[in-house]
Amino acid sequence: MAKTTDLINRGPRATIYDLSAPGRRCLTAPATDIPALDALLLFGDYASTDDQAPQLPAVTEVDIMRHYAHLASMNFAVDIGMYPLGSCTMKYNPRVNEDACRLPGFANLHPYQPPESAQGALRLMYELQEDLAKLSGFAATSLQPSAGAHGEYAALMTIRAAHLAASGGKNARSKVIIPDTAHGTNPATVTMAGYETVTVASNAEGLIDLDALREALDEDVAAFMLTNPNTVGIFEPRILEVLEAVHAVGAYAYCDGANLNAILGVARPGDMGFDALHINLHKTFSTPHGGGGPGAGPICVSEELSAFLPGPIVEKGECVQSGDSDEAFYTLAVPEHSIGRVRSFYGNFGVMVRAWTYIRALGAEGLRAVGQQSVLSANYLRKCLEERYQVAYDRICMHEFVLTGAPIRDTYGVRTLDIAKRLLDYGFHPPTVYFPLLVDEAMMIEPTETEPLHDLDAFVEAMLTIADEIERDPDLLHDAPYTTPVRRLDEAVAARTPDLRWTPPEGGGEESNTSADSD
Ligand SMILES: Cc1ncc(COP(=O)(O)O)c(C=O)c1O
């Protein structure tokens, strides 16, 4: 069987500029009978002269095709190998979802079309609203937000509107509590929504410290935001008590449901007592992600909050006669006290089609199996690795778990970053590192339910081999990776002054940049 490392093209290779030669063409347009005009006369100063023209390479069609295919083959992807990036749910995305969202009836829809001519799309949105509410245990859904963080923002604004309505417009309250394990988007959202963040420290088990929470709660707290299972991969066992304390001061309980994998079909945040939730459709409900979008972060809320949801949302109307059958008519409606739109039109529709298809393809039993399998895979890895790597919170985990590289750093001088980079040499995308912040030298591993056993085993083998290397030759780790097209970068420089553009060699000589030295 081909190893992942065999599937990644390790370069180097001539760039498309190296292949450029005067006169090379992709296609030659037939002679035109339209008289030529002088660009300078037409566009004046806006016309570019030959020496200002963009330096585009002159290449053939096959050169272009190979150039892009080569670049793609240098990249790591879920379709190439295991991508255990904690908190990111890099699962395999079934291709049937892609077929569905590319159906011309969906792909060619225009958002200005009248509802009569978009009934299929509106029905799909309505059914997805209902499915998500049912899966998470809430009364209503808005599909408007386009990402997880956007969903957090929309939900906090919904909560703010509810507080304002309850106080006759006088008091939205001023604080939102989050635990120190929270995803970075949570405090950012709190600020965006006009609140002050109050952080509550977790206890030694990585769980909510109920006493500390009770101390922070007062009648100025608008909401408590919690990820459950939390970001160290543990289900909060005292969740009912936690939410009772939150409600006792009149605050709302918000669940960051970016990743629902672990509890899918098994437990519902609405039943736990949460009032609002966002879901990253692009994670749990299977849209390729990681490249910056498009995504979708629908929010589901309790009956009490439903009138404040961002709109429009889809409603199922009266049945109308259509041919031989009666069919419901779907309309767009804005909830009575809606916070309004949080984006143009109706959300990222293609992502909704993928989620709808995924839910239909798996059915209730399949979705429950996602939850069970993702938890099983994470616990399998945790047990296989625990002898050589210290598990930060040594207990049964949910869909992910966190290792701490602190003992390895203290004994061998090898950092978590070194281990992550070395994994690339063995053909695996590294786990999330240095998050969550409360774990020293954190390595957060989320295998997802779609990794086959043989790939989980191969990952374990690579991690154990690296553990041997650390003991035998720690210096080897410091310069890893050795086999990737781009070696170890100075990440601070790369982030602050990214060098992503080809520039002609000094003096226009023969020298050239190859893809291997473009770092
Ligand atoms: C727990 C958690 N909350 C929120 C988000 C934010 O989601 P998005 O990146 O779609 O804005 C993420 C994304 O990784 C997450 O893991």
The ligand as a MOL file (V3000), in Angstrom:
LIG
                    3D

  0  0  0     0  0            999 V3000
M  V30 BEGIN CTAB
M  V30 COUNTS 16 16 0 0 0
M  V30 BEGIN ATOM
M  V30 1 C -14.5980 25.3570 19.7800 0
M  V30 2 C -14.6260 26.2890 18.5930 0
M  V30 3 N -15.4090 27.3750 18.6320 0
M  V30 4 C -15.4800 28.2280 17.5900 0
M  V30 5 C -14.7490 28.0300 16.4460 0
M  V30 6 C -14.8160 29.0610 15.3480 0
M  V30 7 O -15.3330 28.5560 14.1410 0
M  V30 8 P -15.0010 29.2710 12.7550 0
M  V30 9 O -13.5630 29.0270 12.4770 0
M  V30 10 O -15.9110 28.6470 11.7380 0
M  V30 11 O -15.3020 30.7380 12.9240 0
M  V30 12 C -13.9170 26.9110 16.3590 0
M  V30 13 C -13.0950 26.6830 15.1400 0
M  V30 14 O -12.1080 26.0280 15.1240 0
M  V30 15 C -13.8550 26.0070 17.4600 0
M  V30 16 O -13.0650 24.9260 17.4350 0
M  V30 END ATOM
M  V30 BEGIN BOND
M  V30 1 1 1 2
M  V30 2 1 2 3
M  V30 3 2 2 15
M  V30 4 2 3 4
M  V30 5 1 4 5
M  V30 6 1 5 6
M  V30 7 2 5 12
M  V30 8 1 6 7
M  V30 9 1 7 8
M  V30 10 2 8 9
M  V30 11 1 8 10
M  V30 12 1 8 11
M  V30 13 1 12 13
M  V30 14 1 12 15
M  V30 15 2 13 14
M  V30 16 1 15 16
M  V30 END BOND
M  V30 END CTAB
M  END
